[in-house]
């Protein structure tokens, strides 16, 4: 689900083109600070996780534009006018391919979740272009079935996590249910780590096997089609040139399972697991 650099240029145009005149005229557009009906907290959390994987590099964590030069979504007429995904989802799914915007490979429900997350941020904008407000109360996320959540957790999460191990007392450590839900859905979030930072249980590691048989192991600092950079135990880094499958590169990502689950979570699953996790005190 990761959107590569080939999507960057098309993404710049996704939200800069205004909403269809007829749709805007019918609704009068969305005025910053105007209140829409509250969104589904689980759907919004799911959309936030998907946005982090697919959109942050271009649009930034605060939707104001990212490192790769994507536009500010908080000023997008499409984002401002969208009510229930009717404007954003078709673009995500390829309605503007003839304008250079290819479809992003996520399904209808995931597209709606991303749209819901974008709307949830846009809705908090104050008038006159002020930054999004903080401290606004969101609808309760505790609407799921804790028993169903426990069963889902055992089936999907139990091989790596334990209610009596790493997650023991999680609801005491994270007392806000919304924060707890956001953390488990996203796997705790991804943060930038310096090549010299101490490894953690989330650290992505790599094993590079050279043609001579020598193995170079350490933290994955960077990888692309041409180079792989490994952070070594002594604090230095080594960059190795790649030519196709030579040398052999094996990446070990402890968070890969979380990223794969993002594509298959249903809103009910998110509600249910959250309801279960808040019982782990």
N, C-alpha and C positions, 0 to 999 in steps of 0.2 A: 504493500500500500504506500510505500514511500514514493514521493513525487520527485523524480530526478531533475537534473539541470535542463533536460530537454523540454520541461514544462514551464521553465521560468519565464521566458519571453511571452508565451500565450497568457500566463497567469496575470501579467501586468495589465492586460486589457479586460480581465473578467468583470471586475466590479467598477471600472471607470466609465463604462457605457451606461447611460441613464436607463431607468426602467421604461418599459413600453409606455408611450404617452397615454394610451387608453386606460391602462391599469392605474397609472398615477392619477389620471383625471377622475376615475371612478372613486378612488379612495382619498384623493387630495394629497397623497404622499404621506410620509411619516415625519412628524416634527420631533427633533431631539427632545427628550424629556417626556414625551407623550407615553401613556401607559397602554401596553397591549395586555391581553389576558395572560396570566402567569403561565409559563411553560412547564413542561413535565421535568422535574429536577433530574430524574434518571436519564432522560433523553438528552438533556443539556450536558450532564456529566459525560455521557458517552460521546456527544459531539465535541466536547472540549478535548477529550483524549484523541479523537480522530483528527481534529484540527492541529493538535500538537505534532502528530506524525506527518500530516500531509501539507500543512499550510504555514507553519510558524516561520520557516526559513525565509519565506517571501513576505508574509504579512505581519510577522512579529507576534510575541506572546500577548501584547495588548491590542492587537489588530491595527496598529498605527504604521505598519510597514516594517519589513524585516531586513536582515543583512543583505539579502539578495535583491533588494530594490523593489519589492512588491508595493502596490498602492495602499494607502490608508483606508481600511474598510469602514472606519467610523465616519468617513465623508462620502461613502459610496451611495448613490441614489438607489441602486439595486438593493443593497443591504438595508437602507433606511425604509424602503417601500415594501419589502417582502413581509408577508403576513403569516404564511404557513408553508414556506418553501416553494411557492409557485414561481418565484423569480430566480432564486438562487439555485434550486435543484436542477432545473433544465440546463443551466450553464455547467454545473458540475458534471452532468451526464452527457454533455457534448452538443448542446443546441447551437453552439457557435463554432463548430469545427470548421465551417467554411470561412470563418474570420480568424482562423489560426489557433483556436482554443480546443485542443483535443479533450475527449472525455477522461475524467479521472476515475480509475478503476475501483469505485466503491458502489455498493448497491443502493437501492432506493431508500431503505430505512436509514442507512448510514448517512446518505446525502441529506435526508430530513433532519437528522441529528446535528450535523454540522450547521445547517441553516438555523436550527433552533438555538444552538450555542451562539452563533453570530448575533442573532436577534436579542438574546439575553444580555449581551454586552452593549449593543447599540441602545437598547431600551434604558440603560442607566445613564446615558449621556445627558448632562445638564444643558441648558440653553446657552446660546452664543459660543458654542464650540468648547465648553468647559470639559475638563477630563471627566471620565466616568466617576460617579459618586461611589463612596465606599460606605460600608456599614449597613447597607440596605438589607432588610430581612427577606430571605427567600422562602418559598413554600417548603413545608416539611418534606424531608426525603424519606421519612420513616412510614412508608405505606405498604411495605412488602410483607411476605410471609417468612418469618424467621426459620420455620421448620424446612420449608422448601429451599431457603438459602443455605441451610446447613447441608442438605443433600447435594446441592449444586457445588458447594465448596469442597465436599468430600470427593466428588467425581472429577472436578476440574482443577482444584488447587491443592488437594491433600498430598500429592506426591512431593511438593516443594515446601508447603507451609503447614503449620500445626497450631490448633487452638490452645494446646498446652505447651507449645514451644515458642517459636518466634513471634506468634501473634497473641500470646498470653497477655491479658491486660491491655490489649490494643485500644479498647474503648475508654480506658482510664487515661492512657497516654494522649489519645486524640479524642477530646470530649465533644467536639462539634461534629454531629453526624454528617453534615454536608462535606466538611473537610475530610472526614474518614472515607466517605464514598469516593471523593475525587482522588484521594491517594491510592485506594486499592484498584480503582478502575485504570488509572494510568501507571500502575506499578510503582508509585511513589514519585513519578516524574523523572525526567532526565536532566541532569545538570552538567555544565561544562566542567571538565576535570583537567588540570594541568598534567602534562606528561610526567612530571616529577611528583605528583600527588600520591599519597599512600593509597594502595589498592583497597577496595571495599568489596562487599559481596555483590555489588552491582557492576564491578569493573569488567569491561569487555577485554578479553585476552586473545592472543593470537599465537599460533605456532607456524613458523616459516621453515620449511625444509628445503635447503639448497640442493642443487644438483650433485654436490659432493657428499650429501648425506648429513651435513651439519644442520642442527636444529637451533633456531633462534626463537626464544619464547619470552613473552612479556606482555605489557599492556598495549592494546591497540590504540595508537595515537591518530593514525590517519590511514585510509586505504582508498585507492581508486584503481582504474584499469592499468595504470602505469607504475605506481609506486605503492609500497606499504611501509609505514613507519612504526617501529616497535619501541616502546619505552622499556628499557632494561632495568634490572634490579639495582644496579649501581647508580641509577639516576640519570644516566645518559640515554640517548635515543639513537637508533640505527635505522636508516632508510635503505630499502632494497628495491631495485628496479624489477618490474614484472613484465614478462613477455608471454601473454596468453596464460597457460597453466603452469608456467615455470617462473619462479619456484612454486612449490605446492604451498598454499596458504589455507590454514584452518582457523576460522574465527569462532570463538566461544563466547556467546552472549547470554549471560544469566537472565536477561530480561526479555529474551526472544519470545518465550511462551506468553508473556503478558501482551506483547505487541500482536501476536497471532490471535489471541482471544478478543482483542478489540474489534476484529472484523466479524465476530460471531455472537457477541453479547446481545441479548434481547433486553429491552427495557425492564421486563419482569425479572430477569435474572439479576440485574443491577439492584432493583428494589429489594429483592429477596435476600441477596447476599449482604447488603447493607444492614437490613433488619437483623440478620444473624450476627454480624460482626459487632454491633452495638451491645450485644449481650456478653461479649468477652471482656469482662471487667475484673 
